[in-house]
Amino acid sequence: SPPGLLPIMDLTFIVGTVAAIFTTSAFVPQVIKAYRSKHTKDISVLMLLLSITGLSFWSVYGFVTQSIPIIVANLVTLSLNGFLLFLKRRHG
């Protein structure tokens, strides 16, 4: 790499990590709100199931490609979605 520039693999890792942090953290406010209010009527079960399915495949992809940001982000987001589904089933 030219002086002052990050190697492309380092840049890829940084961009992937930043993207993972933002997309994963996007679910946190919804989980907190649903947990505190016990109100989940407006959360779609189909959306949760599709999201859980997609996140599961992304997690497998992360393991296959050995991408730590993809693995961590998708497993954390999968857990958040699983908890939302639990709350949806519990509180309707």
HUKAWO-V918861 format. One record per backbone hydrogen bond with DSSP energy under -1.0 kcal/mol. NH is the residue of the N-H (numbers start at 1). CO is the residue of the C=O. If there is no record, write none. Layout:
<<NH:CO> <NH:CO>>
This chain:
<<5:2> <11:7> <12:8> <13:9> <14:10> <15:11> <16:12> <17:13> <18:14> <19:15> <20:16> <21:17> <22:18> <23:19> <24:20> <25:21> <26:22> <27:24> <31:27> <32:28> <33:29> <34:30> <35:31> <36:32> <37:33> <38:34> <43:40> <48:44> <49:45> <50:46> <51:47> <52:48> <53:49> <54:50> <55:51> <56:52> <57:53> <58:54> <59:55> <60:56> <61:57> <62:58> <63:59> <64:60> <65:61> <67:62> <71:67> <72:68> <73:69> <74:70> <75:71> <76:72> <77:73> <78:74> <79:75> <80:76> <81:77> <82:78> <83:79> <84:80> <85:81> <86:82> <87:83> <88:84> <89:85> <90:86> <91:87> <92:88>>
